Amino acid sequence: GNYGMDNEQEPPLLNIEVYEESDEEEDSSNEEEESSEEEMEFSEEDEESQFYLLDAEMSRGDNIIANFDMIKRSDSTKKQGMKPLEKSVVDDNNNNNKLVPLESCADDCMRMPLMIGFAESCGADCSAGILQTVNVNENQYDKTALGIFFLNEVTDDQLTALRSQSETIDFIECNRCISTNTDTSSVCSTENVTFANEGGFNCSLKCRGADTNTSIAYKGECGSAIQSVNEEVLPLGICADDCMTMPLIIAFLDSCNTTCATTVMEGANIETSKYNHFTKANIIQLKEVSDEQLAALRTQSGAISSIECDSCVSVDTDEPVCSSINVTYRNEEEFECGLKCRGADTISIIAYKGACGSPVREISLGNCDADCMTMPLILTFLDDCDTTCATESMVLAGVSQSSYEHLAATNIIFLNEVTNDQLAVLRKDHTSIHSIECDSCSVGTEDAQVCGSDGV
């Protein structure tokens, strides 16, 4: 069966002679009779077929195919007294024609290529003519030195026409798969189909019409905890050691379609709400992921081509800013990028320009007397600080919403109540606040003094 594994030679033709004695012929020698019985015995099942098939599994290139060689009756079977064995056919109830059966073919899978053996009376020209008659082109089949045809492609109409040639075709047989019953490690394909083992998956690729671009997504049943198909761990591209900028961008191999991509995410126990799937490009934008889920994804080099962190706009300027959690960033762009780090406090904002801990120039209090801060304080904001930004500034300073009025149309805040600590934070907020002024009073020129109830 392994003949031809390392070379392109055809297996030798085995010359097996088949004899069937007639009732009229008897052997004259007991020794010859015993010798004949020892050399070959046939069952009733064997006698029903005119041909005997030798199942020889052969390897050609990288593919393992099943090669079946037909062992014909030798010319000695034509000796006087020998009776020919009948060929197996089936009836077609529709047109009462004899149809050649499809041997070794599963109901749900016609494994290709089909092996076709012609009758001894149908030589090379005859067999080629039959194939041409049913519109099978030469590029659809291969022919062996034994006259066996391997049909790689066939339509339903062509197959029906071939099966009706029972007078010239002896058998039509499906390809066979190497049995791996000892392997009980189930696998999940990129089409989200579970197979008993890798051998079963490879066998399914031989089925007529099978998607040969599909591959094994991961070991284990589909939807189960994912296992690594191999030992390779995918790197995390464009990711800093101390910051995994989100979302992660996951790209897939050409052999892994959108269904495969979804299957991989399910295998890593990642919910669909945690990612966006751009199906046209088959790219996934992963917004949230745990360490265990990420570790599972990084083992799927059989389906995933790359996993990369989101990129940030880089500005090469040294204008340090201090965040509200007392972290210094090189510039505002670096601070914004820091908010993308997995696990970052997204509520954090820039507290003030300059490194944390450095002296900060406070925003002056306009129109305020040294001994009198007339209320309410009027706060105006920078052009790039909208109403949401203004509200965040008040939250950062710890000022409750009930302590101020916000004129959204002009983005101006009237601060009715404020503590010294709250005011100190507001006066350092150079990134949002443009000015802080006291309310103005209308003072007349008439000199008419009065005394207040407080003695002033």
DOTI-806217 format. One record per residue: residue in one letter; x, y, z of N, C-alpha, C, CB in turn. Coordinates in steps of 0.1 Angstrom, whole numbers, plus 5000, padded with zeros to 4 digits. Glycine has a CB too. Layout:
AXYZXYZXYZXYZ ...
//
This chain:
G500849885000500050005000500850135000499150005012 N502150125005503050245005503850254993503850235018 Y503650164983504450174971504250304964504150054961 G505350374960505250494953505150614962503950494945 M505350594976505350704986506450814982505550655000 D507650764978508750854976509150864961509950804984 N508350814952508650824938507350844931509450714933 E507450864918506250884910505850754902506550994900 Q506450634906506150514899504750474902507150404903 E504050404892502750344894502950214901502050324881 P502050164910502150034916502149924906501150024927 P502849814908502949704898501549644898503949604902 L501149594886499949524884500049384890499549524869 L499149354899499249214905498449124896498649224919 N499049014893498448914884497748804892499448854874 I496448834896495748734904494748664895495048804915 E494848534894493948464885492848414893494748344879 V491648424888490448384895489748264887489448504896 Y489548164894488948044887487648004894489947924888 E486747964886485547904892485147774884484348014891 E485247664891485047534884483647514880485547424892 S483447454868482047424864481747284869481947424848 D480447254868480047124873480647014865478547114873 E481047044853481446934844482946904846481246974830 E483746994852485146974853485546934867485947104850 E486446834868486946774881488446764880486246644884 D489146784891490646764890490946614892491246844902 S491846574885492246434885493246404897492846384872 S493846504902494846484912494446544925496246534908 N494446474936494046524949495046634954494046414960 E496346614950497346714954497046854947498746664950 E496646844934496346964927495147034934496146944913 E494146954938492947004944493247074957491946904946 E494047014966494447074978495247204976495246974987 S496147194966497047314963496147434959498047284953 S495147394950494247504945493447564957493347454935 E493047484966492247534978493047624986491647424986 E494347584988495247664996495647804990496547584999 E495747804977496147924970495148034971496547894956 M493847994969492848104969491448044973492748164955 E490748124981489348094985488548214983489248044999 F487348204978486448314976485148304983486148324960 S484648414989483348414996482248434986483348515007 E481048414990479848434981479848584977478548394988 E480248674986480248814982481148844971480548904995 D482348774972483348794961482848744948484648724965 E482148634948481648584935480648664928481048444938 E480048764935479048854929479648964921478148904940 S480948974922481649084914482649034904482349184924 Q482649094893483549054883484949104885483049094869 F485049204893486349274896486649274910486449414890 Y487849264914488349274928489149404929489049154932 L488849484940489549604942490649594953488549714945 L491749644950492849654960492849804965494249614954 D492649814978492649954984494049984988491549964996 A494750074981496050104985496150254987497050064973 E496450295000496550435004497950484999496350455019 M497950584991499250634986499350784989499350614971 S500550834990500850974992501451034980501850995005 R500851134975501451204963501551354967500451194951 G502851394968503051534972502751554986502351634963 D501951654989501551685003500151625006501551835006 N499551574996498151524998498151374999497251574987 I497251325008497051185009495851145002497051135024 I495951064992494751024985494550874985494851074970 A493450824983493150684983493250634968491750644989 N494150544965494350494952493850354951495850504948 F492950324943492350194942492650134929490750194944 D493450014929493849954916492949834913495349904917 M492449824901491649714897492449594893490649764886 I492149484899492849364896491849284887493249284909 K492249264875491349204865491549054865491649264851 R490548994860490648854858491648824847489248784854 S492548734849493548704839492948624827494748624845 D493648624817493148554805492848404808494148564793 S493448354818493248214821491748184825494148164832 T491048284830489648264833488748234821489148384841 K489348264810488548234798488648084793488948324787 K489448014801489647874797488347794797490647804806 Q488247694790487047614789486647564802487247494779 G485347574805484747534818484747644828485647424823 M485247764825485247874835484047964832486547964834 K483348004843482148084841482448224846480948024850 P482048324838482348464841481448504853482048564830 L482048594862481248644874480448764869482248684885 E479248784874478348884870478749024876476948854873 K478549134869478849264873477649314881479249354862 S477949394892476949454901476349584895477449474915 V475049584893474449704888473149724896474149704873 V472449834895471249864902470249904891471349964913 D468949894895467849934886467550084888466649854887 D467250154877466750294878465250284876467450384867 N464450304886463050284885462350384876462450304899 N463050494872462450594864462450554849463250724865 N463550494844463650464830464050314828464650554823 N464050234838464250094837465650064832463250034829 N466550154832467950134827468750084839468650254821 K469850004837470749964847471650074850471449834843 L471850104863472750214867473850154875472050324876 V475050204872476250164880476150224894477550204873 P476250144904476150194918477350284922475950084928 L477150374931478150454937478750384949477750604940 E479850324948480350254959481250334969481250134954 S481150304982481950374992481650514993483450354989 C480450554990479950694990478950715001479350744976 A479250815010478350845021477150925015479050935032 D475950915022474750985017474951135016473650955026 D475751195026475851335027477251385022475651385041 C478051295016479351335012479851245001480351335024 M480051304989480651234978482051274977479851254964 R482951184983484351224984485051214970485051134994 M485751314966486351324953487851294955486151464947 P488551244944487951214931487251084930489151224920 L486251074921485650944919486550854910484250964911 M486550724913487350634906486450554897488150534915 I486750554884485950484874486750374867485450594863 G486250254867486850144860485950094849487150024870 F486550074837485850034825485949884823486350114813 A485049824816485049684813486249654805483749644805 E486649524805487849484798487649504783488249344801 S486449484779486149494765486249644760484849444761 C486249744769486249884766487649934768485249964774 G488449944757489849984757489950134759490549944745 A491150184756491450324758490650414749492950354755 D490450384737489650464728488150464732489750424713 C487750344736486350334741486050414753486050184744 S486950404763486750474776486750624774487750434786 A487750664765487850814763486550854755489050844754 G486050774746484850814739483650824748484650714728 I483550734758482450734767482450864775482450614777 L483650904780483751024788483351144779485151044793 Q483851144766483551254757482051264754484351244744 T481351144754479951134751479151204762479550994749 V479551184774478851244786479351384789478951154798 N480151444780480651584781481551604792479451674783 V482351504796483451514806484751554798483651384814 N485351664801486551714795487751644800486651864796 E488851644793490051584797490651654809491151594786 N490351784811490951854823490151814836490952004821 Q489151734835488351694846488851564853486851684843 Y489751494846490151364851491551334849489251254845 D492051234856493451184854493251034852494351204867 K494250974844494150834840495450764844493950824825 T495250644850496450574855496850474844496150494868 A498050414846498550314836497650184836499950274840 L496850164846495950054847494650074840495750014861 G494450194835493250224828492150274837492750104821 I492450304850491550354859491450514858491850314874 F490350564858490150714856489850774870489050744846 F490450884874490150954886489451084882491450984895 L488151094884487351204880487351314891485951154877 N488051424889488151524899487051624900489451604896 E486251644889485151724889484051664881485451864883 V482751674885481651614878480351684882481551464880 T479551714872478151764875477251654877477751864863 D476051684882475051584884474551524871473751654891 D474451604860474051544848475151454842473751654838 Q476351494843477451404839477551274846478851484840 L477351284860477351164868476251064864477351194882 T475051124862473851044858474150974845472651124858 A474751044836475050984822476050874824475551094813 L477050894832478150794834477550664840479250844843 R476650684850476050564857475150484848475250614869 S474650544837473850474828474650384818472950574820 Q475950404818476850324809477250194816478150404806 S476250114820476549994827477149884818475249934833 E477049894805477549794796479049814794476949804782 T479549934797481049964795481749994808481150074785 I481050054818481650094831481349984841481150234836 D482449934847482249824858482049884871483549744858 F482649994875482450044888482650194889483249974899 I482050264898482250404901482350414916481150504896 E483550454921483750444936484250584941484750334939 C483750614953484250744959485550724966483250784970 N486250834967487550834974487350784989488250964973 R488450734995488350695009489250785017488650545010 C488950785030489750855039490550765049488950955048 I491650805053492450725063491750735076493950775064 S491450625082490750625095491650655107490150485097 T491150745115491950785127491050775139492450935126 N490450655141489550625152490150645166488950485151 T491550635166492150645179492250785184493550585179 D492050885175492151025178490751075182492751105166 T490651115195489351155200489351305203488951075212 S490351375197490451525200489551595190491951575199 S488451645194487551715185488151855181486151735191 V487751905169488152035164487052115159489252015153 C487152245159486152335154486652405142485652435165 S485952395130486352455118486052605118485752385106 T486552675108486352815106484852835101487252875096 E484152735097482752735094481852705106482452645082 N482452695118481752675130481052535130480652775132 V481752435125481352295125482352215133481252245110 T481752125142482652045150482851915144481952025164 F484151865143484551735138485151655149485551755126 A484951515148485451425158486951435160485051285154 N487651465150489151485151489651555138489851345153 E490951575138491551645126491351565114492951675129 G491451435115491351345103489951355097491551205107 G488951365106487551385101487351515093486551375112 F488051625098487951755092488651745078488651855100 N489851685077490551665065489751585055491951605067 C489051485060488251405051487051485045487651275059 S486551575053485351655048485751745037484851735060 L487051785036487451865025487451795011488851915028 K487351665012487251584999485851574994487751445001 C484851615002483451614997483251704985482451645009 R482451654976482251744964481451864968481351664954 G482051984964481452114967481952164981479952104968 A482852104987483352145000484152274998484252045007 D484152365008484852495008486352455012484252605017 T487252445003488552405006489352515013489252364993 N488752635013489452745020489252745035489052885015 T488352665040488152655054489252585061486852575057 S489452615074490552555082490052525096491752655082 I490952475104490652445118490852575126491552335124 A489752625132489852745140490452725153488352805142 Y490052615160490752575173490352435177490352675184 K491052375186490852245191489652245201492052185198 G488852145201487752135210486452165202487852235221 E485252135208484052155202483752305200482852095210 C483052335189482752475186481952535198481852495173 G482352655203481652715214482252685227480252685214 S483152585228483752545240484952635243484252395240 A485552615255486752695259487852665248487252655273 I488352775243489352765232490652705236489552905226 Q491252625227492552565230493452605218492452415232 S494752605221495752645211495852535200497052675217 V495852575187496052485177497552455176495552535163 N498352555179499852535179500452615190500452565165 E501752615191502452675202502752825199503652605206 E502452875187502853015184501853105191502753035169 V502453215197501653315203501853445195502153345218 L500653505191500653625183501253745191499253655177 P502053825185502553945192501454055192503853995185 L501654145201500754265202501454385195500354305217 G501054415183501654515175501354655180501354505161 I502254745179502154895183501654915197501154965173 C501954825206501554835220502754865229500854705225 A502654975237503655005247503654905259503555145252 D504754895265504854795276503954835288506254785282 D503754965290502955015301501655065297503755125308 C501255055284499955105280499455035268500055255277 M498354955269497754895258496554985253497254745262 T496855065243495855155239494655085232496455255229 M493455115236492255045231491555135221491355015243 P490755085212490454935210491554865203489154925203 L491654735206492554645198492054615184492854505206 I492854615174492454595161492854445157493054695151 I491954365154492154225151491854195136491354125160 A492954155128492754115114492853965113493854185105 F492153915103492053765101492753725088490653715102 L493153595088493753535076492653525065494353395078 D493053515052492153505041491253385042492853505028 S491853275048491053155050490053155061492053035052 C490053265069489053275080488053385076489853315093 N486853345072485853435068485153495080484853375059 T484053575078483353645089482753545099482253735083 T482253435094481753335103482853275112481053215095 C484053255106485153205113485553305124486353175103 A485653435120486053535130485053545142486053675123 T483753535139482853525150483053405159481353525145 T483353295153483553165160484753185169483753045150 V485853245164487053265172486753355184488153335164 M485953455183485553545194484753465204484853665189 E483753385199482953305208483853205216481853225200 G484853145209485753055215486553115227486652985205 A486853245225487553315236486653375246488353425230 N485353335245484253385255484153535255484653335269 I484153595244484053745242482653775237485153805233 E481853855244480553885240480553985228479753945251 T479553975219479454065208479354215211478254025199 S478854245224478754385228480154445231477954395240 K481154355232482554405235483354445223483254295243 Y482754425211483554455199482654495187484454335195 N483254565178482654605165483254515154482754755162 H482354455146482854375135482554435121482254225135 F483654485115483554545102483654425091484654655099 T482454375087482454255080483054265066480954205078 K482954375059483454395046484954375046483154525040 A485654425056487154405057487454285066487754535062 N486454235073486654125082487654165093487053995075 I487454285099488354335109487454355122489054465105 I488054325133487254335146487954445154487154205154 Q487154535159487654645168487154605182487054785164 L488154555190487854505204487954615214488854385207 K486854645220486754755229487154715244485354815229 E486754595248487054555261487554405260485854565270 V488554375269489054235269489754205282489954205257 S489554085287490254045299491653985296489453955308 D492453965306493753895303493553755298494553895316 E492553685303492353545299491853545284491353475308 Q490953635281490453635268491453675257489253735267 L492353765261493453805252494453695250494153935258 A494753625261495653515260495053405250495953445274 A493753385251493153285242493253325227491653255246 L492953455225493053505211494453505205492553655211 R495453525214496853525209497353385205497753585219 T496653285208497053145204496453105191496553045215 Q495553195185494853155173495553205160493453205173 S496753165159497553205147497053125134499053175148 G496153025136495652955124494453035118495152825128 A493953135125492853215120493153365120491553185129 I493853415130494153555132495553585126494153595147 S495553695118496853735112497553835121496653795098 S496853925128497554025136496554085147498054135127 I497154125158496454195169497254315172496254105182 E496654435170497454565172496654655181497754625159 C497454735189496854845197496454955188497854885208 D495555035193495155155185496355255186493855225192 S496455325175497555425174497155565178498155425160 C498055645183497755775188498455875179498255795203 V497955995178498556105171499756155179497556225167 S500956145173502156185180502556325176503256085177 V502756415187503156555185504456565193502056655189 D505556605186506856615192507056755198507956585182 T506256785209506456915216506456895231505257005212 D507256975237507356965252506557075258508856975256 E505257045260504357135267503657055278503357205257 P504357025289503856935299502456985305504856915310 V501656885308500456915315500256825327499156905305 C499556865337499256785349497856735349499656855362 S497556605350496256555350495656575364496156415345 S494356555364493556565377493956445387492056565374 I494656345382495056235391496556255393494856095385 N497056375391498456415395499556335387498656395410 V499256315374500256255365500656355354499556125358 T501956365352502456465342502556395329503856515347 Y502056465318502256415305503056525297500856395298 R503756475286504656555279503856665272505356475268 N502656635267501856735261500356695261502256765246 E499456775256498056735257497756615249497156855252 E498356595237498156485229498556355236498956495215 E499656355243500056235251499056205262501456255257 F498456315268497456295278496156225272497056425285 E495756275260494556215254494856065250494256295241 C496056035246496455895243496455815255497855895236 G496855875266496855795279495455755283497455885290 L494455835279493055795283492555665275492055905279 K493355625265492955505257493555385263493455525243 C494455395273495155285279494055195285496255325289 R494255065284493254975290493254995305493554825286 G492155015311492055035325492255185330493054955332 A492455275320492655415324491355475329493155495311 D491555575338490455655344490055755333490855725357 T488955725326488555815315487855945320487555735307 I487655955334487056075339488156185341486356045352 S489456135341490556225344490656335333491856145344 I490956455338491156565328492456635332489956665329 I492756735323493956815326493656915336494556885313 A494456915347494157005358494757145355494756955371 Y495957145350496657265346497857235337497057345359 K498257345330499457325322500757335331499457435311 G501657255327502957245335502957115342502957365345 A504257075346504356955353503756955367505856925355 C503256835371502556825384503556865395502056685386 G503156955404503956995415504757125413504956895419 S504757165400505457295397504557415400505857295382 P505257535403504457655406503457685394505357775409 V502257715398501257745388500757885389500057645389 R500757955378500258095378498758085378500658165365 E498158155388496758145390496058255381496358175404 I494858215377493958305369493558425378492758235363 S493858545373493558655382491958675384494058785376 L491658735395490258765398489958905393489858745413 G489258915382489059045376487859125383488659035361 N488059255384486959335389486559305404485759325381 C487559255411487359215425488159305434487659065428 D487559365445488359445455489059355464487359535463 A490159405469490959315478490259275490492259395482 D489359365495488559335507487159295505488659445516 C486759275492485359245488485259165475484559365488 M484859045475484658965463483158965461485158815465 T482659045452481259055449480758935441480959185442 M479758875446479158755440477958795431478758655451 P477658715422478258585418479558615410477358495410 L480458505410481658515402481158475388482758425407 I481758545378481458515364482558445357481058655356 L482358325352483458245346483158235331483458105352 T484158265323484158245308485158135305484358385301 F484958075293485757955290486457975276484957835290 L487457905274488257905261487357855250489557825262 D487757895238486957865226486757715224487457925213 D487857635227487857495225487257415237489257445222 C486757495247486057425258484557455257486657485272 D483857345253482357365251481657345264481857255241 T480357345264479557335276479857215284478057335272 T480157105278480456975285481756995292480556855276 C482757055285484057085292483857185304485057155281 A483057285302482757375313482257305326481857485309 T481257215323480657135334481757045341479557045329 E482656985333483656905338484656985347484456835327 S484857105344485757195352485057215366485957325345 M483757235366483157255379483157125387481657295376 V482957015380483056885388484456865394482656765379 L485456895386486856875390487156965403487856915379 A486557075403486757165414485857135426486457315410 G484957035424484056995435482857085437484856985448 V482557165427481457265429480157195424481657385420 S479157195433477857125430477057205420477057105443 Q476257135412475457205402474457305408474757105394 S474057285420473157385426473757515430472557315439 S475157515429475857645433476057735422477157605439 Y475657705410475957795399474757785388477257765392 E474757885380473857885368474757885356472958015368 H474357795346475057785334474257835322475557635331 L474757945316474157995304474757925292474258145303 A474057815287474657735277474857805264473757605275 A473957895261474057965248475358045246472858065246 T475858105257477058175257478158105264476958315263 N477857985270478857905278479457995289479857845268 I478658065296479158145308478458085321478758295306 I479258085331478758025344478758145354479657905349 F477558155361477458245373477558165385476158325372 L478758175392478958095404478458175417480558065405 N477458125423476858195434477458165447475358155435 E478058035448478657995461479957925457477757905470 V481057945465482257885463483157885475483057945451 T483857785478484757785490486157825485484857635496 N487057855494488457895490489157775483489257925503 D488957655487489557545480489057525466489357415488 Q487757535465487157525451487657635442485657525452 L487757755447488257865439489657845435488057995447 A490457795444491857765441492057675430492657715454 V491257565429491257475418490857545405490357345420 L489757615405489357685393490357785388488057765397 R491057855397492057955392493257885386492458035404 K493457755388494557685381494157615368495157585391 D492957625365492457555353492657635340490957515354 H493857645336494157725324493757655311495657755324 T493557525311493157455299491657475295493457305301 S490857525305489457545302488957685304488657445310 I489357745315488757875319489557985313488757885334 H488858085308489458205302489558315312488658245290 S488458335320488558445329487558415341488158585323 I487958485353487058475365486958625370487658385376 E485658675370485458805374484458815385485058895362 C484558925393483558945403482359025397484059025416 D481259015403480159085398480359235400478759045405 S479959325391480159465393478959535400480459535379 C479259645407478159715414478059855408478559735429 S476859905408476560045403476660145414475160055396 V477760225415477960315426477760465420479460305431 G476860535427476560665423477560765427475160705428 T477560895422478460995426477961085438478761085414 E476761065442476161145452476861105466474661125453 D477261205474477861175487476761175497478961285490 A476161065499475061055509475360925517473661055503 Q476160935527476560815535475460755543477660855545 V475560625544474560555552475360455561473460475543 C474660405571475260305581474560175580475360365595 G475260075578474659945577474359885591475459845569 S473559785591473159715604474359645611472059615602 D475459625603476559565609477559665614477259475598 G477159795614478059895619478959955610478759845631 V478859925597479759985587478960085579480259875577 
//
